[in-house]
Amino acid sequence: VRRWRHLDLGCARLLLEYAPRRVMCREHGVTVAMVPWARRKSAYTRDFEQQVAWLSVHAPRSAVSALMRIDWKSVGPVCKRVADDLRDEQGAGLFDHLRSIGVDETSYRKGHKYMTVVVDHDRGRVVWMHEGHGEKVFDLFFETLTEAQRASIRVVTGDGARWIDECAFRWCPQAERILDGFHIVSWATDALDKVRTAAWREARKKGVAKKGAKDPVKGARWALLKNEGDLTAGQKAQLECIANTNETLWEAYKLKER
């Protein structure tokens, strides 16, 4: 008799018990028959694993482990089995009709390891991942595609990394290379903060702002970086003061907003 962990019934754990038959398979010989409610070599039901995988997208592994009352080392293998099933269902069609893709690298293991991720913007989902980052890793993605699949790509988005440009132009010369909005906004806000810091230092040198005194330029950092619709009344007053006293910083703010 085998037991499979199912979704909890209220606060009580629910286990399914069944004695699976042994069958003769032409390919594998004598083996245990599959059951419809669980994946092969899994001690959990499909419903249980689906919930664990969904929670793992929205919460850290430790939280998923505590909520579902399973060992944290079991969360990873559960997610892998669910992901393998999804890939089998999607098959080669996962790369069909790719038109607009985005690429970026993400770090894990406290920033010591990297993974390259490719997304399909039109369908809003990840289509490819691989350990590592850089030109050679991105080449592996394009090698996975057929010539027709590469030809269908019209837009490649990403940050300003040179290796993205080189790979995109080599494999998809017909595609347009676009910087993604997230990095553009990030660069614009960083540049604006440098202008603000320079304006504050210049005021200090000229003696306009005394050391320890409350200065509208120094105190306006968050007002300058926030979206216009999120400003408080006090922050709007700070921006009005900057518009009347510091033309350079005000122009930089307007450039960031545009």
Accessible surface in RSA format (square Angstrom, percent):
REM  Atomic radii and reference values for relative SASA: ProtOr
REM  Chains: A
REM  Algorithm: Lee & Richards
REM  Probe-radius: 1.40
REM  Slices: 20
REM RES _ NUM      All-atoms   Total-Side   Main-Chain    Non-polar    All polar
REM                ABS   REL    ABS   REL    ABS   REL    ABS   REL    ABS   REL
RES VAL A   1   123.59  81.3  63.26  57.3  60.33 145.4  63.26  55.0  60.33 163.6
RES ARG A   2    97.71  41.0  93.49  47.7   4.22  10.0  43.90  60.0  53.80  32.6
RES ARG A   3   135.77  57.0 116.98  59.6  18.78  44.7  29.12  39.8 106.65  64.6
RES TRP A   4     1.53   0.6   1.43   0.7   0.10   0.2   0.12   0.1   1.41   2.3
RES ARG A   5    18.14   7.6  16.82   8.6   1.31   3.1  11.36  15.5   6.77   4.1
RES HIS A   6    39.24  21.4  39.24  27.3   0.00   0.0  14.06  14.5  25.18  29.3
RES LEU A   7    53.88  30.0  52.02  37.2   1.86   4.7  52.02  36.5   1.86   5.0
RES ASP A   8    48.77  34.2  24.69  24.6  24.08  56.9  12.32  29.0  36.45  36.4
RES LEU A   9   127.64  71.1 120.08  85.9   7.57  19.0 120.81  84.8   6.83  18.4
RES GLY A  10    71.75  88.5   0.00   N/A  71.75  88.5  43.84 120.3  27.91  62.5
RES CYS A  11   121.15  91.6 101.17 112.8  19.98  46.9  39.73 100.6  81.42  87.8
RES ALA A  12    58.28  53.6  50.66  78.2   7.61  17.3  57.32  80.7   0.96   2.5
RES ARG A  13   137.32  57.7 110.31  56.2  27.00  64.3  32.28  44.1 105.04  63.7
RES LEU A  14    58.30  32.5  57.71  41.3   0.59   1.5  58.30  40.9   0.00   0.0
RES LEU A  15    91.12  50.7  70.62  50.5  20.50  51.5  70.62  49.6  20.50  55.2
RES LEU A  16    58.87  32.8  57.13  40.9   1.74   4.4  58.87  41.3   0.00   0.0
RES GLU A  17   104.64  60.1  73.21  55.4  31.43  74.8  21.83  42.2  82.81  67.6
RES TYR A  18    89.74  41.9  83.63  47.6   6.11  15.9  60.38  45.4  29.37  36.2
RES ALA A  19    59.60  54.8  45.07  69.5  14.53  33.1  45.67  64.3  13.93  36.9
RES PRO A  20    24.84  18.1   8.84   8.1  16.00  58.2   9.35   7.7  15.49  96.3
RES ARG A  21   180.86  75.9 173.16  88.3   7.70  18.3  56.17  76.8 124.68  75.6
RES ARG A  22   167.99  70.5 138.15  70.4  29.83  71.0  60.06  82.1 107.93  65.4
RES VAL A  23    61.72  40.6  54.67  49.5   7.04  17.0  61.72  53.6   0.00   0.0
RES MET A  24   145.73  75.5 114.44  75.7  31.29  74.5 103.69  88.2  42.03  55.7
RES CYS A  25    38.99  29.5  31.79  35.5   7.21  16.9  11.39  28.9  27.60  29.8
RES ARG A  26   251.16 105.5 209.59 106.8  41.57  99.0  87.92 120.2 163.23  98.9
RES GLU A  27   144.86  83.2 109.30  82.7  35.56  84.7  45.25  87.5  99.61  81.3
RES HIS A  28   130.49  71.3  99.24  69.0  31.25  80.0  78.58  81.0  51.91  60.4
RES GLY A  29    26.84  33.1   0.00   N/A  26.84  33.1  24.49  67.2   2.36   5.3
RES VAL A  30    84.69  55.7  59.38  53.8  25.31  61.0  59.38  51.6  25.31  68.7
RES THR A  31    29.12  20.7  24.01  24.3   5.11  12.2  21.66  29.1   7.46  11.3
RES VAL A  32    52.16  34.3  49.14  44.5   3.02   7.3  49.14  42.7   3.02   8.2
RES ALA A  33    31.73  29.2  23.74  36.6   7.98  18.2  26.96  38.0   4.77  12.6
RES MET A  34   108.40  56.1  81.21  53.7  27.19  64.7  79.63  67.7  28.77  38.1
RES VAL A  35    15.35  10.1  11.67  10.6   3.68   8.9  12.38  10.8   2.97   8.1
RES PRO A  36   111.58  81.3  85.33  77.8  26.25  95.4  97.84  80.8  13.74  85.4
RES TRP A  37    76.42  30.7  68.88  33.3   7.54  17.7  75.84  40.4   0.58   0.9
RES ALA A  38     0.72   0.7   0.12   0.2   0.60   1.4   0.12   0.2   0.60   1.6
RES ARG A  39    24.06  10.1  19.86  10.1   4.21  10.0  11.62  15.9  12.44   7.5
RES ARG A  40   122.38  51.4 106.97  54.5  15.41  36.7  53.25  72.8  69.13  41.9
RES LYS A  41   182.07  88.8 146.35  89.8  35.72  85.0 101.12  91.0  80.95  86.2
RES SER A  42     2.62   2.2   0.00   0.0   2.62   6.0   2.53   5.4   0.09   0.1
RES ALA A  43    60.13  55.3  51.67  79.7   8.46  19.2  52.93  74.5   7.21  19.1
RES TYR A  44    33.72  15.7  33.72  19.2   0.00   0.0  14.99  11.3  18.73  23.1
RES THR A  45     2.01   1.4   2.01   2.0   0.00   0.0   2.01   2.7   0.00   0.0
RES ARG A  46    82.76  34.8  82.71  42.2   0.06   0.1  33.09  45.2  49.68  30.1
RES ASP A  47    79.46  55.7  74.72  74.4   4.73  11.2  10.03  23.6  69.43  69.2
RES PHE A  48     0.39   0.2   0.39   0.2   0.00   0.0   0.39   0.2   0.00   0.0
RES GLU A  49     0.00   0.0   0.00   0.0   0.00   0.0   0.00   0.0   0.00   0.0
RES GLN A  50    85.40  47.8  80.80  59.0   4.60  11.0  31.41  66.9  53.99  40.9
RES GLN A  51    73.46  41.1  67.37  49.2   6.09  14.5  20.55  43.7  52.91  40.1
RES VAL A  52     0.00   0.0   0.00   0.0   0.00   0.0   0.00   0.0   0.00   0.0
RES ALA A  53    15.39  14.1  12.88  19.9   2.51   5.7  13.12  18.5   2.27   6.0
RES TRP A  54   152.90  61.4 148.65  72.0   4.25  10.0 128.59  68.6  24.31  39.4
RES LEU A  55    27.10  15.1  27.10  19.4   0.00   0.0  27.10  19.0   0.00   0.0
RES SER A  56    34.67  29.3  14.64  19.5  20.03  46.1  14.92  31.8  19.75  27.7
RES VAL A  57   118.81  78.2  85.94  77.8  32.87  79.2  92.91  80.7  25.90  70.3
RES HIS A  58   119.98  65.6  82.01  57.0  37.97  97.1  62.68  64.6  57.30  66.7
RES ALA A  59    34.45  31.7  22.79  35.2  11.67  26.5  27.98  39.4   6.47  17.1
RES PRO A  60    91.46  66.7  78.32  71.4  13.14  47.8  90.79  75.0   0.68   4.2
RES ARG A  61   107.77  45.3  99.56  50.8   8.21  19.5  25.67  35.1  82.10  49.8
RES SER A  62    80.78  68.3  69.76  93.1  11.02  25.4  51.08 108.8  29.69  41.6
RES ALA A  63    45.46  41.8  33.99  52.5  11.47  26.1  42.66  60.1   2.79   7.4
RES VAL A  64     1.57   1.0   0.38   0.3   1.19   2.9   1.57   1.4   0.00   0.0
RES SER A  65    16.61  14.0  15.08  20.1   1.53   3.5   2.49   5.3  14.12  19.8
RES ALA A  66    78.16  71.9  52.22  80.6  25.94  59.0  64.18  90.4  13.97  37.0
RES LEU A  67   116.52  64.9  96.86  69.3  19.66  49.4 103.60  72.8  12.92  34.8
RES MET A  68     9.77   5.1   8.78   5.8   0.99   2.4   6.05   5.1   3.71   4.9
RES ARG A  69    89.37  37.5  75.63  38.6  13.75  32.7  46.25  63.2  43.12  26.1
RES ILE A  70    16.94   9.6   2.13   1.6  14.81  35.7  10.81   7.8   6.14  16.7
RES ASP A  71    82.17  57.6  67.70  67.4  14.47  34.2  34.41  81.0  47.77  47.6
RES TRP A  72   131.79  52.9 131.45  63.6   0.33   0.8 109.57  58.4  22.22  36.0
RES LYS A  73   136.04  66.4 125.56  77.0  10.48  25.0  69.49  62.5  66.55  70.9
RES SER A  74    28.90  24.4  25.00  33.4   3.90   9.0   7.77  16.5  21.14  29.6
RES VAL A  75     3.83   2.5   3.83   3.5   0.00   0.0   3.83   3.3   0.00   0.0
RES GLY A  76    24.38  30.1   0.00   N/A  24.38  30.1  20.17  55.3   4.22   9.4
RES PRO A  77    65.12  47.5  60.20  54.9   4.92  17.9  64.26  53.1   0.86   5.4
RES VAL A  78     0.14   0.1   0.14   0.1   0.00   0.0   0.14   0.1   0.00   0.0
RES CYS A  79    35.87  27.1  32.82  36.6   3.05   7.2  24.77  62.7  11.10  12.0
RES LYS A  80   131.16  64.0 124.97  76.7   6.19  14.7  98.46  88.6  32.70  34.8
RES ARG A  81    56.47  23.7  53.84  27.4   2.63   6.3  29.01  39.7  27.46  16.6
RES VAL A  82     9.29   6.1   9.24   8.4   0.05   0.1   9.24   8.0   0.05   0.1
RES ALA A  83    33.66  31.0  31.39  48.4   2.27   5.2  32.82  46.2   0.84   2.2
RES ASP A  84    45.57  31.9  44.31  44.1   1.25   3.0  22.90  53.9  22.67  22.6
RES ASP A  85    39.26  27.5  37.92  37.7   1.34   3.2   9.09  21.4  30.17  30.1
RES LEU A  86    87.12  48.5  87.12  62.3   0.00   0.0  87.12  61.2   0.00   0.0
RES ARG A  87   119.51  50.2 113.08  57.6   6.43  15.3  54.14  74.0  65.37  39.6
RES ASP A  88   114.72  80.4  88.40  88.0  26.33  62.3  31.97  75.2  82.75  82.5
RES GLU A  89   139.45  80.1 101.00  76.4  38.46  91.6  47.92  92.7  91.53  74.7
RES GLN A  90    67.50  37.7  47.69  34.9  19.81  47.2  24.66  52.5  42.84  32.5
RES GLY A  91    39.47  48.7   0.00   N/A  39.47  48.7  31.28  85.8   8.19  18.4
RES ALA A  92    84.43  77.6  65.94 101.8  18.49  42.1  74.13 104.4  10.30  27.3
RES GLY A  93    32.89  40.6   0.00   N/A  32.89  40.6  20.89  57.3  12.00  26.9
RES LEU A  94    16.28   9.1  15.64  11.2   0.64   1.6  16.22  11.4   0.06   0.2
RES PHE A  95    26.98  13.5  26.98  16.7   0.00   0.0  26.98  16.4   0.00   0.0
RES ASP A  96    53.12  37.2  52.41  52.2   0.71   1.7  10.25  24.1  42.87  42.8
RES HIS A  97   158.24  86.5 136.83  95.1  21.42  54.8  94.19  97.1  64.05  74.5
RES LEU A  98     0.20   0.1   0.00   0.0   0.20   0.5   0.00   0.0   0.20   0.5
RES ARG A  99   120.89  50.8 120.84  61.6   0.05   0.1  49.82  68.1  71.06  43.1
RES SER A 100    10.41   8.8  10.41  13.9   0.00   0.0   2.36   5.0   8.05  11.3
RES ILE A 101     0.00   0.0   0.00   0.0   0.00   0.0   0.00   0.0   0.00   0.0
RES GLY A 102     4.27   5.3   0.00   N/A   4.27   5.3   4.07  11.2   0.20   0.5
RES VAL A 103     5.17   3.4   0.00   0.0   5.17  12.5   1.43   1.2   3.74  10.1
RES ASP A 104    57.42  40.2  56.16  55.9   1.26   3.0  26.45  62.2  30.97  30.9
RES GLU A 105    51.45  29.5  36.17  27.4  15.28  36.4   4.56   8.8  46.88  38.3
RES THR A 106    68.84  49.0  63.36  64.2   5.48  13.1  41.39  55.6  27.45  41.5
RES SER A 107    56.37  47.6  34.11  45.5  22.26  51.3   3.75   8.0  52.62  73.7
RES TYR A 108    74.37  34.7  66.62  37.9   7.75  20.2  66.20  49.7   8.17  10.1
RES ARG A 109   164.80  69.2 145.54  74.2  19.26  45.9  47.65  65.1 117.15  71.0
RES LYS A 110   198.78  97.0 157.11  96.4  41.67  99.2 117.30 105.6  81.48  86.8
RES GLY A 111    35.93  44.3   0.00   N/A  35.93  44.3  17.51  48.0  18.42  41.3
RES HIS A 112   151.10  82.6 120.92  84.1  30.18  77.2  82.13  84.6  68.97  80.3
RES LYS A 113    87.11  42.5  83.53  51.3   3.58   8.5  42.38  38.1  44.73  47.7
RES TYR A 114    86.72  40.5  81.97  46.6   4.75  12.4  40.71  30.6  46.00  56.7
RES MET A 115    53.36  27.6  53.36  35.3   0.00   0.0  41.89  35.6  11.47  15.2
RES THR A 116     0.00   0.0   0.00   0.0   0.00   0.0   0.00   0.0   0.00   0.0
RES VAL A 117    28.82  19.0  27.31  24.7   1.51   3.6  27.31  23.7   1.51   4.1
RES VAL A 118     0.00   0.0   0.00   0.0   0.00   0.0   0.00   0.0   0.00   0.0
RES VAL A 119    43.46  28.6  43.46  39.3   0.00   0.0  43.46  37.8   0.00   0.0
RES ASP A 120     1.11   0.8   0.87   0.9   0.25   0.6   0.00   0.0   1.11   1.1
RES HIS A 121    87.73  47.9  64.33  44.7  23.39  59.8  49.06  50.6  38.66  45.0
RES ASP A 122    76.96  53.9  38.85  38.7  38.11  90.1  29.26  68.9  47.70  47.6
RES ARG A 123    96.78  40.6  67.37  34.3  29.41  70.0  55.58  76.0  41.20  25.0
RES GLY A 124    65.26  80.5   0.00   N/A  65.26  80.5  33.95  93.2  31.31  70.1
RES ARG A 125    81.75  34.3  72.53  37.0   9.22  22.0  40.63  55.5  41.13  24.9
RES VAL A 126    73.31  48.2  54.76  49.6  18.55  44.7  54.76  47.6  18.55  50.3
RES VAL A 127     7.24   4.8   0.00   0.0   7.24  17.5   2.31   2.0   4.93  13.4
RES TRP A 128    31.38  12.6  24.87  12.0   6.51  15.3  18.63   9.9  12.75  20.7
RES MET A 129   101.45  52.5  78.34  51.8  23.12  55.0  60.05  51.1  41.41  54.9
RES HIS A 130    75.80  41.4  70.17  48.8   5.63  14.4  52.96  54.6  22.83  26.6
RES GLU A 131    98.74  56.7  88.34  66.8  10.40  24.8  30.87  59.7  67.86  55.4
RES GLY A 132    23.74  29.3   0.00   N/A  23.74  29.3  23.74  65.2   0.00   0.0
RES HIS A 133    87.27  47.7  66.27  46.1  21.00  53.7  45.72  47.1  41.55  48.4
RES GLY A 134    14.72  18.1   0.00   N/A  14.72  18.1  14.72  40.4   0.00   0.0
RES GLU A 135    57.11  32.8  52.00  39.3   5.11  12.2  14.94  28.9  42.17  34.4
RES LYS A 136   175.98  85.9 170.61 104.7   5.37  12.8 115.07 103.6  60.92  64.9
RES VAL A 137    19.11  12.6  18.96  17.2   0.15   0.4  19.08  16.6   0.03   0.1
RES PHE A 138     0.00   0.0   0.00   0.0   0.00   0.0   0.00   0.0   0.00   0.0
RES ASP A 139    23.90  16.7  23.90  23.8   0.00   0.0   6.32  14.9  17.59  17.5
RES LEU A 140    70.34  39.2  68.03  48.7   2.31   5.8  68.13  47.9   2.21   5.9
RES PHE A 141     0.00   0.0   0.00   0.0   0.00   0.0   0.00   0.0   0.00   0.0
RES PHE A 142     0.00   0.0   0.00   0.0   0.00   0.0   0.00   0.0   0.00   0.0
RES GLU A 143   103.83  59.6  76.50  57.9  27.33  65.1  30.76  59.5  73.07  59.7
RES THR A 144    72.81  51.8  45.26  45.9  27.55  65.7  40.22  54.0  32.59  49.3
RES LEU A 145     6.60   3.7   0.00   0.0   6.60  16.6   0.13   0.1   6.47  17.4
RES THR A 146    76.94  54.7  69.81  70.8   7.13  17.0  73.20  98.3   3.74   5.7
RES GLU A 147   139.66  80.2 133.26 100.8   6.41  15.3  46.38  89.7  93.29  76.2
RES ALA A 148    77.54  71.3  62.16  95.9  15.38  35.0  69.23  97.5   8.31  22.0
RES GLN A 149    20.48  11.5  18.12  13.2   2.36   5.6   8.85  18.8  11.63   8.8
RES ARG A 150    48.12  20.2  47.96  24.4   0.16   0.4   4.12   5.6  43.99  26.7
RES ALA A 151    52.38  48.2  46.78  72.2   5.60  12.7  50.09  70.5   2.29   6.1
RES SER A 152    39.47  33.4  26.53  35.4  12.94  29.8  35.12  74.8   4.35   6.1
RES ILE A 153     0.00   0.0   0.00   0.0   0.00   0.0   0.00   0.0   0.00   0.0
RES ARG A 154   116.80  49.0 113.49  57.9   3.31   7.9  40.99  56.0  75.81  45.9
RES VAL A 155    24.77  16.3  24.77  22.4   0.00   0.0  24.77  21.5   0.00   0.0
RES VAL A 156     0.18   0.1   0.18   0.2   0.00   0.0   0.18   0.2   0.00   0.0
RES THR A 157    16.03  11.4  16.03  16.2   0.00   0.0  14.32  19.2   1.71   2.6
RES GLY A 158     1.83   2.3   0.00   N/A   1.83   2.3   1.83   5.0   0.00   0.0
RES ASP A 159    18.84  13.2  18.77  18.7   0.08   0.2   4.51  10.6  14.34  14.3
RES GLY A 160    44.71  55.1   0.00   N/A  44.71  55.1  19.13  52.5  25.59  57.3
RES ALA A 161    25.05  23.0  11.48  17.7  13.57  30.9  23.17  32.6   1.88   5.0
RES ARG A 162   180.59  75.8 173.38  88.4   7.20  17.2  52.37  71.6 128.22  77.7
RES TRP A 163    40.04  16.1  37.76  18.3   2.29   5.4  30.01  16.0  10.04  16.3
RES ILE A 164     0.00   0.0   0.00   0.0   0.00   0.0   0.00   0.0   0.00   0.0
RES ASP A 165    41.55  29.1  41.55  41.4   0.00   0.0   9.65  22.7  31.90  31.8
RES GLU A 166    74.17  42.6  66.55  50.3   7.62  18.1  33.40  64.6  40.76  33.3
RES CYS A 167     0.00   0.0   0.00   0.0   0.00   0.0   0.00   0.0   0.00   0.0
RES ALA A 168     1.86   1.7   1.86   2.9   0.00   0.0   1.86   2.6   0.00   0.0
RES PHE A 169   108.32  54.2  99.63  61.7   8.69  22.6  99.79  60.5   8.53  24.4
RES ARG A 170   123.07  51.7  92.94  47.4  30.12  71.7  74.64 102.0  48.42  29.3
RES TRP A 171    65.32  26.2  52.41  25.4  12.91  30.3  53.95  28.8  11.37  18.4
RES CYS A 172     0.24   0.2   0.00   0.0   0.24   0.6   0.01   0.0   0.22   0.2
RES PRO A 173   101.45  73.9  75.40  68.7  26.04  94.7  77.09  63.6  24.36 151.4
RES GLN A 174    78.42  43.9  45.80  33.5  32.62  77.7  47.73 101.6  30.69  23.3
RES ALA A 175    10.28   9.5   1.11   1.7   9.17  20.9   1.27   1.8   9.01  23.9
RES GLU A 176   109.40  62.8 103.08  78.0   6.32  15.0  38.23  74.0  71.17  58.1
RES ARG A 177    43.01  18.1  17.54   8.9  25.47  60.7  17.24  23.6  25.78  15.6
RES ILE A 178    68.47  39.0  65.45  48.8   3.01   7.3  68.47  49.3   0.00   0.0
RES LEU A 179    73.41  40.9  64.83  46.4   8.59  21.6  64.83  45.5   8.59  23.1
RES ASP A 180    33.20  23.3  28.90  28.8   4.30  10.2  27.12  63.8   6.08   6.1
RES GLY A 181    46.27  57.1   0.00   N/A  46.27  57.1  34.58  94.9  11.69  26.2
RES PHE A 182   156.23  78.2 141.73  87.8  14.50  37.7 149.13  90.4   7.10  20.3
RES HIS A 183    30.56  16.7  30.56  21.2   0.00   0.0  17.35  17.9  13.21  15.4
RES ILE A 184    82.02  46.7  80.90  60.3   1.12   2.7  81.07  58.4   0.95   2.6
RES VAL A 185    91.98  60.5  90.30  81.7   1.68   4.0  91.98  79.9   0.00   0.0
RES SER A 186    40.88  34.5  35.56  47.5   5.32  12.3  13.63  29.0  27.25  38.2
RES TRP A 187   110.96  44.5 105.66  51.1   5.30  12.5  84.55  45.1  26.42  42.9
RES ALA A 188    32.30  29.7  21.13  32.6  11.18  25.4  30.13  42.4   2.17   5.8
RES THR A 189    28.44  20.2  27.67  28.1   0.77   1.8  17.84  24.0  10.60  16.0
RES ASP A 190    79.29  55.5  75.72  75.4   3.57   8.4  20.56  48.4  58.73  58.6
RES ALA A 191    54.53  50.1  50.00  77.2   4.53  10.3  53.37  75.2   1.15   3.1
RES LEU A 192     3.43   1.9   0.43   0.3   3.00   7.6   2.53   1.8   0.91   2.4
RES ASP A 193    31.56  22.1  30.74  30.6   0.82   1.9   8.02  18.9  23.53  23.5
RES LYS A 194   151.81  74.1 143.82  88.2   8.00  19.0  89.77  80.8  62.04  66.1
RES VAL A 195    46.36  30.5  42.79  38.7   3.57   8.6  45.80  39.8   0.57   1.5
RES ARG A 196    24.06  10.1  24.06  12.3   0.00   0.0   0.92   1.3  23.14  14.0
RES THR A 197    38.13  27.1  37.62  38.1   0.50   1.2  28.96  38.9   9.17  13.9
RES ALA A 198    59.36  54.6  50.97  78.7   8.40  19.1  55.43  78.1   3.93  10.4
RES ALA A 199    14.93  13.7   4.82   7.4  10.10  23.0  11.87  16.7   3.06   8.1
RES TRP A 200    27.57  11.1  27.57  13.3   0.00   0.0  15.37   8.2  12.20  19.8
RES ARG A 201   152.10  63.9 150.56  76.7   1.54   3.7  42.35  57.9 109.75  66.5
RES GLU A 202    80.47  46.2  79.53  60.2   0.93   2.2  32.44  62.7  48.03  39.2
RES ALA A 203    16.21  14.9  13.20  20.4   3.01   6.9  15.77  22.2   0.44   1.2
RES ARG A 204    94.65  39.7  78.06  39.8  16.59  39.5  14.14  19.3  80.52  48.8
RES LYS A 205   172.07  83.9 132.99  81.6  39.07  93.0  87.28  78.6  84.79  90.3
RES LYS A 206   147.79  72.1 111.08  68.2  36.72  87.4  68.64  61.8  79.15  84.3
RES GLY A 207    48.24  59.5   0.00   N/A  48.24  59.5  30.02  82.4  18.22  40.8
RES VAL A 208   113.55  74.7  82.80  75.0  30.75  74.1  89.55  77.8  24.00  65.1
RES ALA A 209     6.49   6.0   0.17   0.3   6.32  14.4   4.28   6.0   2.21   5.9
RES LYS A 210   155.41  75.8 148.99  91.4   6.43  15.3  97.14  87.4  58.28  62.1
RES LYS A 211   176.16  85.9 146.32  89.8  29.84  71.0  89.26  80.3  86.90  92.6
RES GLY A 212    83.11 102.5   0.00   N/A  83.11 102.5  43.04 118.1  40.07  89.7
RES ALA A 213    52.15  47.9  33.34  51.5  18.80  42.8  43.01  60.6   9.13  24.2
RES LYS A 214   196.39  95.8 159.50  97.9  36.90  87.8 109.82  98.9  86.57  92.2
RES ASP A 215    16.12  11.3  11.25  11.2   4.87  11.5   2.25   5.3  13.87  13.8
RES PRO A 216    55.50  40.4  47.53  43.3   7.97  29.0  54.88  45.3   0.61   3.8
RES VAL A 217    10.92   7.2  10.92   9.9   0.00   0.0  10.92   9.5   0.00   0.0
RES LYS A 218   113.61  55.4 106.37  65.3   7.24  17.2  57.40  51.7  56.21  59.9
RES GLY A 219    41.78  51.5   0.00   N/A  41.78  51.5  25.69  70.5  16.09  36.0
RES ALA A 220     0.00   0.0   0.00   0.0   0.00   0.0   0.00   0.0   0.00   0.0
RES ARG A 221    93.14  39.1  93.02  47.4   0.13   0.3  12.41  17.0  80.73  48.9
RES TRP A 222   152.38  61.1 152.34  73.7   0.03   0.1 125.39  66.9  26.99  43.8
RES ALA A 223     1.53   1.4   0.00   0.0   1.53   3.5   0.00   0.0   1.53   4.0
RES LEU A 224     1.20   0.7   1.20   0.9   0.00   0.0   1.20   0.8   0.00   0.0
RES LEU A 225    43.18  24.0  28.75  20.6  14.43  36.3  28.88  20.3  14.30  38.5
RES LYS A 226    63.27  30.9  57.23  35.1   6.04  14.4  44.21  39.8  19.06  20.3
RES ASN A 227   102.20  70.5  99.31  96.0   2.89   7.0  16.30  39.2  85.89  83.0
RES GLU A 228   112.75  64.7 107.73  81.5   5.02  12.0  29.28  56.6  83.47  68.2
RES GLY A 229    78.58  96.9   0.00   N/A  78.58  96.9  41.54 114.0  37.04  83.0
RES ASP A 230    86.74  60.8  71.03  70.7  15.71  37.2  21.81  51.3  64.93  64.8
RES LEU A 231    19.09  10.6   3.64   2.6  15.45  38.8   3.64   2.6  15.45  41.6
RES THR A 232    74.70  53.1  67.37  68.3   7.33  17.5  67.82  91.1   6.88  10.4
RES ALA A 233    87.07  80.1  69.09 106.6  17.98  40.9  73.09 102.9  13.99  37.0
RES GLY A 234    47.29  58.3   0.00   N/A  47.29  58.3  39.19 107.6   8.10  18.1
RES GLN A 235    32.60  18.2  32.14  23.5   0.46   1.1   9.55  20.3  23.05  17.5
RES LYS A 236   106.66  52.0 105.10  64.5   1.57   3.7  49.22  44.3  57.44  61.2
RES ALA A 237    57.17  52.6  48.89  75.4   8.29  18.9  51.03  71.9   6.15  16.3
RES GLN A 238    48.33  27.0  45.43  33.2   2.90   6.9  20.88  44.5  27.45  20.8
RES LEU A 239    10.69   6.0  10.68   7.6   0.01   0.0  10.69   7.5   0.00   0.0
RES GLU A 240   115.08  66.1 111.65  84.5   3.43   8.2  39.78  77.0  75.30  61.5
RES CYS A 241    45.23  34.2  39.28  43.8   5.95  14.0  19.37  49.1  25.86  27.9
RES ILE A 242     0.42   0.2   0.42   0.3   0.00   0.0   0.42   0.3   0.00   0.0
RES ALA A 243    38.32  35.2  17.38  26.8  20.94  47.6  17.38  24.5  20.94  55.5
RES ASN A 244   126.29  87.1  89.55  86.5  36.75  88.5  26.27  63.2 100.02  96.7
RES THR A 245    96.95  69.0  57.40  58.2  39.55  94.3  62.72  84.2  34.23  51.7
RES ASN A 246    33.45  23.1  29.26  28.3   4.20  10.1   6.17  14.8  27.28  26.4
RES GLU A 247   135.12  77.6 125.85  95.2   9.27  22.1  44.38  85.8  90.74  74.1
RES THR A 248    97.84  69.6  90.81  92.1   7.03  16.8  59.43  79.8  38.41  58.1
RES LEU A 249     0.09   0.1   0.00   0.0   0.09   0.2   0.00   0.0   0.09   0.3
RES TRP A 250    62.27  25.0  62.27  30.1   0.00   0.0  50.79  27.1  11.48  18.6
RES GLU A 251    72.03  41.4  72.03  54.5   0.00   0.0  31.85  61.6  40.17  32.8
RES ALA A 252    16.88  15.5  11.58  17.9   5.29  12.0  13.41  18.9   3.46   9.2
RES TYR A 253    11.14   5.2  11.14   6.3   0.00   0.0   9.64   7.2   1.50   1.9
RES LYS A 254    68.24  33.3  66.73  40.9   1.51   3.6  31.83  28.7  36.41  38.8
RES LEU A 255   117.02  65.2 103.42  74.0  13.60  34.2 103.72  72.8  13.30  35.8
RES LYS A 256    31.72  15.5  12.53   7.7  19.20  45.7  13.83  12.5  17.89  19.1
RES GLU A 257    66.31  38.1  35.49  26.9  30.82  73.4  20.64  39.9  45.67  37.3
RES ARG A 258   197.03  82.7 132.13  67.4  64.91 154.5  91.67 125.3 105.37  63.9
END  Absolute sums over single chains surface
CHAIN  1 A    16891.6      13733.8       3157.8       9640.4       7251.2
END  Absolute sums over all chains
TOTAL         16891.6      13733.8       3157.8       9640.4       7251.2
